[in-house]
Amino acid sequence: TVCLLLHDNARSRALRCTFPPGGGHERHYHAPHWGYVLEGSTMQITSASGTVVRELKAGDSWWSDGLAWHEARNVGQTTGVYLIVEPKVPER
């Protein structure tokens, strides 16, 4: 698998995702999350809004309010490694 579950409890979930050159992740959904680049790469990301190529560098981070769907593929020459942290909203 691309993503290894590192932590999961009632409040948050953390994943370590590794993309070797040419490796990718099929169409999937993301809840709101924070991401951190451990090892950079060049990623091609396709979503409902189109396809973009992003050069991600070690130390970069981002916040996403969530994605209905996207697909990702490493189109670069180096293995990319990312940490994804998803806070969980408590049910009321």
C-alpha positions as CSV (number, residue, x, y, z in Angstrom):
1,T,0.0,0.0,0.0
2,V,1.0,3.6,-0.5
3,C,0.0,4.9,2.9
4,L,0.9,3.3,6.3
5,L,-1.4,4.0,9.2
6,L,0.7,5.4,12.1
7,H,-2.0,6.5,14.5
8,D,-5.8,6.3,14.8
9,N,-8.0,7.2,17.7
10,A,-11.2,9.2,18.4
11,R,-9.5,12.5,17.9
12,S,-7.1,12.1,14.9
13,R,-5.5,9.8,12.3
14,A,-2.0,10.0,10.9
15,L,-0.6,8.4,7.8
16,R,2.9,8.1,6.2
17,C,2.5,8.0,2.4
18,T,5.4,6.9,0.2
19,F,5.5,7.4,-3.6
20,P,8.4,6.0,-5.5
21,P,9.0,7.4,-9.0
22,G,6.1,6.3,-11.2
23,G,4.1,5.3,-8.1
24,G,0.6,6.6,-7.4
25,H,-2.6,6.4,-5.6
26,E,-5.9,5.6,-7.3
27,R,-8.9,7.9,-6.9
28,H,-9.7,8.5,-3.3
29,Y,-11.3,10.9,-0.8
30,H,-9.6,13.0,1.9
31,A,-11.2,14.5,5.0
32,P,-9.8,17.8,6.1
33,H,-6.1,17.3,6.9
34,W,-2.7,18.8,7.4
35,G,0.2,17.5,5.3
36,Y,4.0,17.7,5.7
37,V,6.6,16.7,3.1
38,L,9.3,14.5,4.6
39,E,11.0,13.8,1.3
40,G,10.2,15.8,-1.8
41,S,9.1,14.8,-5.3
42,T,7.2,16.0,-8.3
43,M,3.5,15.0,-8.1
44,Q,0.8,15.0,-10.8
45,I,-2.5,15.5,-9.0
46,T,-5.9,15.1,-10.8
47,S,-9.2,16.2,-9.2
48,A,-12.5,17.6,-10.4
49,S,-10.8,20.9,-11.0
50,G,-8.3,19.5,-13.4
51,T,-4.7,18.2,-13.4
52,V,-1.7,20.0,-11.9
53,V,2.0,19.1,-11.5
54,R,3.5,20.2,-8.2
55,E,7.1,20.3,-7.1
56,L,7.0,19.4,-3.4
57,K,10.1,20.0,-1.3
58,A,11.1,18.6,2.1
59,G,9.8,20.8,4.8
60,D,6.8,22.1,2.8
61,S,3.4,21.8,4.5
62,W,-0.3,22.4,3.6
63,W,-3.8,22.5,4.9
64,S,-6.7,21.0,3.0
65,D,-10.4,21.5,3.9
66,G,-11.0,18.1,2.3
67,L,-11.3,16.7,-1.3
68,A,-14.3,15.0,-2.8
69,W,-11.7,12.9,-4.8
70,H,-8.3,13.1,-6.3
71,E,-5.6,10.8,-7.9
72,A,-1.9,11.3,-7.4
73,R,1.2,10.0,-9.3
74,N,4.9,10.7,-8.7
75,V,6.2,11.9,-12.1
76,G,9.6,12.8,-10.7
77,Q,12.9,11.0,-10.2
78,T,12.9,10.9,-6.4
79,T,10.7,9.0,-3.9
80,G,8.3,11.3,-2.1
81,V,7.3,10.7,1.5
82,Y,4.4,12.6,3.1
83,L,2.9,12.8,6.6
84,I,-0.9,13.3,6.6
85,V,-2.8,14.2,9.8
86,E,-6.6,14.2,9.8
87,P,-8.3,15.7,12.8
88,K,-11.6,14.0,13.6
89,V,-14.7,16.0,14.4
90,P,-16.4,14.6,17.5
91,E,-20.0,13.5,17.0
92,R,-22.6,15.4,18.9
